[in-house]
C-alpha cells in the first residue's frame, strides 16, 4: 500500500542506509514536496493513500538525496532571512550565518537614507535583495561572473519585487562600476583554502560550485582583490560588509590595514564570521 506513512518509512530507511545525515528530516521534507504540502500538514494525512505517479516521483527524489545531492537543490529553493529563494547548482546554497551581513547593514544605516551599494559576487542575489527589501530608498549594483547565477538572482529579485532597484550585470568583483560611486559594499566572497576544501562535506564538494567556494592556496585571494576594488569604488567614509572564514580575522585585519577601522563580528555559533571595514 502506498500510504503516506509507509512511503515516509521507506524513504527514511533508504536514506539511512545511504549514510545521509538526518535521514528522517530529509525524507519528510522531500515527501511534503512530492505531495505539494507543508511539512506541518504531512502528519494529518499519514494514513491517506497516494497515486503510483506520486510514489515514483518521491522515489526519484529519495534516490537523488541518497547520492548526496543537497535537499535545497532537489527542491530548487532555500529559506534565507525568513524569505524563500530559488537556488540551483550554479549558486551556493544560502547559509544562516550569512544573515549576519544583512543584520550589520540594517544596524548601520537609517531607513530614511538614500544609498547606492554593490553586492559583489551576488550568487542567488540574497544579500542585495534582502537589503533592498529592508531599505526602500537604497539602490543596488549586483554583479557575478556566472551568467547562470545572474539568471537565478534576477528571478529572485522579481519574486521579491525589487527588480526596479537592483541592476544585475556580469562582472568580476566590481569591474565596470564607476570609481568612488558607492556608499558601501556587501560581499560573501570565496574564502575556502585548498586544504579546507578537501575537508568539506562530500555534498558540498561534489555539488556546490567550486568557483564560489575556493580562493587560492590560503583562501584569501578574493578578499585581497576585494580590498583593492573597494578602495577604488567607495566614496567618502564608505564601508565594506564582508563574510570570512572563522580563522581569518587576523588576515582580514592585515589586508585592510590601511583602512580607518576594521571590526570583527561573530555568528550565532560564536565564530568570527564577518568584518565591517571603514574607509
C-alpha positions, 0 to 999 in steps of 0.5 A, a space after each residue: 500500500 502506498 500510504 503516506 506513512 509507509 512511503 515516509 518509512 521507506 524513504 527514511 530507511 533508504 536514506 539511512 542506509 545511504 549514510 545521509 545525515 538526518 535521514 528522517 528530516 530529509 525524507 519528510 521534507 522531500 515527501 511534503 514536496 512530492 505531495 505539494 504540502 507543508 511539512 506541518 500538514 504531512 502528519 494529518 494525512 499519514 494514513 491517506 493513500 497516494 497515486 503510483 505517479 506520486 510514489 515514483 516521483 518521491 522515489 526519484 527524489 529519495 534516490 537523488 538525496 541518497 547520492 548526496 545531492 543537497 535537499 535545497 537543490 532537489 527542491 530548487 529553493 532555500 529559506 534565507 532571512 525568513 524569505 524563500 529563494 530559488 537556488 540551483 547548482 550554479 549558486 551556493 546554497 544560502 547559509 544562516 550565518 550569512 544573515 549576519 551581513 544583512 543584520 550589520 547593514 540594517 544596524 548601520 544605516 537609517 531607513 530614511 537614507 538614500 544609498 547606492 551599494 554593490 553586492 559583489 559576487 551576488 550568487 542567488 542575489 540574497 544579500 542585495 535583495 534582502 537589503 533592498 527589501 529592508 531599505 526602500 530608498 537604497 539602490 543596488 549594483 549586483 554583479 557575478 561572473 556566472 551568467 547562470 547565477 545572474 539568471 537565478 538572482 534576477 528571478 529572485 529579485 522579481 519574486 521579491 519585487 525589487 527588480 526596479 532597484 537592483 541592476 544585475 550585470 556580469 562582472 568580476 568583483 566590481 569591474 565596470 562600476 564607476 570609481 568612488 560611486 558607492 556608499 558601501 559594499 556587501 560581499 560573501 566572497 570565496 574564502 575556502 583554502 585548498 586544504 579546507 576544501 578537501 575537508 568539506 562535506 562530500 555534498 558540498 564538494 561534489 555539488 556546490 560550485 567550486 568557483 564560489 567556494 575556493 580562493 587560492 592556496 590560503 583562501 584569501 585571494 578574493 578578499 585581497 582583490 576585494 580590498 583593492 576594488 573597494 578602495 577604488 569604488 567607495 566614496 567618502 567614509 564608505 564601508 565594506 560588509 564582508 563574510 570570512 572564514 572563522 580563522 581569518 580575522 587576523 588576515 582580514 585585519 592585515 589586508 585592510 590595514 590601511 583602512 580607518 577601522 576594521 571590526 570583527 563580528 561573530 555568528 550565532 555559533 560564536 565564530 568570527 564570521 564577518 568584518 565591517 571595514 571603514 574607509 
